[in-house]
């Protein structure tokens, strides 16, 4: 289990469609996401909106307690993909990046 996140260490937070609290830990945002996906830097608000108001949600492949939230026409590409881990409390964003392809099983 991952350590608890204190309020001082949060870059942002949202409520998912089930009203569960989801946080973006500041160290993860600054030390992992911005390093691995620097193009996501100006899109923290879109990351939070993807969690709160997704266009599509799917279980993350191989991880039953993780969800993939997709927001169309947001972030640095056609889709913004945000992965949330519910393996701890509160749930947390573990990655986010732009994606040009439609989500698997996507249909409007």
Protein Blocks (a to p, Z undefined) as FASTA:
>chain_A
ZZdddfklpfbdcddfkopacdddfklmmmmmmmmmmmlmmmmmmmmmmmmmccbdcdde
hiakbccdddehiajbfbdcddddfkbccdddfbdcddfbdcehiaZZ
